[in-house]
Amino acid sequence: MGVDAALTGPAAGLTDAFWAAAGRRELVRPVCRACGRSFFTPQIACPGCLSENWAYEPSTGRGRVYSATVVHKPPSPGFVVPFRLGIVDLDEGWSMLAELVGGPDGRLPAIDAPVRVTWTERDGRVLPAFTEDGVTS
């Protein structure tokens, strides 16, 4: 099973615009038109007010590491283990689970470190990842 197979399921149609933006190396997030809440993962209804009226909007791609762990068993063959996975609290008030990558010196972002989005490729799919802000990856 490759990365594409791991990203399919009942909500796959809700994520098409997200993956199209990622392919252009643009980070977007769902924003509710009724209450203004940013949320992730994409869902049929806003988790705050249950409105189905939401749309993708651009994200700055900047935030802070909330939590991190090291993954030793790959979710699919496209991933080389071990790798560091983290929850990032983004500046617009939403959170995302993504790979944490180091800069040229290999240094990985620590808890509460400021980070920015960067991009990795697995099985031909562009995936968001995060690196310490100010570090060139």
Legacy VTK file of the C-alpha trace (Angstrom):
# vtk DataFile Version 3.0
C-alpha trace
ASCII
DATASET POLYDATA
POINTS 137 float
0.000 0.000 0.000
1.495 3.348 -1.065
0.872 6.864 0.211
-2.121 7.372 -2.116
-3.839 4.265 -0.767
-3.252 5.433 2.811
-4.938 8.777 2.003
-8.181 7.395 0.602
-11.392 6.677 2.443
-14.809 8.179 3.132
-13.481 11.768 3.343
-11.259 11.547 0.241
-13.486 13.914 -1.807
-13.326 16.529 0.943
-9.540 16.629 0.698
-9.100 16.988 -3.085
-8.586 20.776 -2.936
-6.142 20.367 -0.027
-3.985 17.918 -2.008
-4.193 20.048 -5.164
-2.877 23.031 -3.167
-0.163 20.861 -1.586
0.898 19.821 -5.082
1.520 23.528 -5.750
3.309 23.752 -2.366
0.568 25.931 -0.900
-0.834 25.174 2.560
-4.593 25.653 2.940
-7.065 24.895 5.717
-10.864 24.663 5.990
-12.499 27.825 7.358
-16.159 27.906 8.398
-18.148 30.671 6.686
-20.695 30.693 9.537
-18.464 31.009 12.627
-15.003 31.728 11.173
-13.333 28.723 12.781
-10.280 27.182 11.103
-10.190 23.412 11.498
-8.351 20.338 10.301
-8.939 17.628 9.131
-11.567 18.541 6.523
-15.026 17.371 7.562
-18.517 17.644 6.134
-19.537 20.062 8.893
-17.632 22.576 11.008
-16.778 20.959 14.367
-17.590 24.262 16.100
-21.072 25.113 14.808
-21.966 22.169 12.508
-22.403 24.426 9.477
-21.643 22.729 6.166
-20.699 26.110 4.667
-16.900 26.143 4.674
-14.117 26.707 2.158
-10.365 26.328 1.930
-8.307 29.455 2.630
-4.534 29.992 2.523
-2.455 29.476 5.658
0.746 31.296 6.549
2.249 27.881 7.251
3.768 29.210 10.470
3.162 27.960 13.978
4.690 26.185 16.981
5.371 22.546 17.792
2.798 21.369 20.337
3.842 17.726 20.587
6.263 15.340 18.890
7.123 11.649 18.720
9.420 9.359 16.769
7.724 6.860 14.440
9.477 3.503 14.028
6.856 1.641 11.948
6.048 3.222 8.555
2.384 3.953 7.735
3.151 2.907 4.135
6.216 1.819 2.124
6.975 5.395 0.984
8.130 6.407 4.465
11.663 5.833 5.732
11.815 5.169 9.468
12.500 6.412 11.971
10.952 9.827 11.401
9.677 12.534 13.726
5.977 13.335 13.669
4.474 16.337 15.418
1.329 18.284 16.089
1.817 21.881 14.997
-0.436 24.675 16.287
-0.660 27.076 13.351
-0.978 30.841 13.656
-4.568 30.862 12.345
-5.797 28.750 15.278
-5.801 25.238 13.820
-3.571 22.214 14.361
-2.012 19.750 11.962
-0.209 16.432 12.324
2.842 16.347 10.037
6.439 15.239 9.750
9.032 17.429 11.495
12.221 17.770 9.460
15.607 19.200 10.315
17.656 21.766 8.513
21.055 21.130 6.894
22.581 20.511 10.341
19.964 17.807 11.019
18.586 19.685 14.023
14.892 18.971 14.550
12.395 21.465 15.995
11.802 21.138 19.745
8.496 21.436 21.610
7.223 25.047 21.395
9.771 25.898 18.686
8.536 28.249 15.960
8.172 26.341 12.684
7.185 26.930 9.088
5.824 24.629 6.430
8.169 22.924 4.008
7.404 20.123 1.575
8.430 16.485 1.170
7.564 13.937 -1.516
6.483 10.346 -0.949
5.412 8.077 -3.816
4.949 11.106 -6.072
2.664 12.879 -3.579
3.686 16.261 -2.115
3.192 16.321 1.674
3.410 19.232 4.108
6.110 18.960 6.762
7.500 21.492 9.216
10.997 22.760 9.932
12.264 25.234 12.492
11.495 28.778 11.344
14.634 30.478 10.119
16.278 27.170 9.147
16.721 26.444 5.439
15.727 22.871 4.616
LINES 1 138
137 0 1 2 3 4 5 6 7 8 9 10 11 12 13 14 15 16 17 18 19 20 21 22 23 24 25 26 27 28 29 30 31 32 33 34 35 36 37 38 39 40 41 42 43 44 45 46 47 48 49 50 51 52 53 54 55 56 57 58 59 60 61 62 63 64 65 66 67 68 69 70 71 72 73 74 75 76 77 78 79 80 81 82 83 84 85 86 87 88 89 90 91 92 93 94 95 96 97 98 99 100 101 102 103 104 105 106 107 108 109 110 111 112 113 114 115 116 117 118 119 120 121 122 123 124 125 126 127 128 129 130 131 132 133 134 135 136
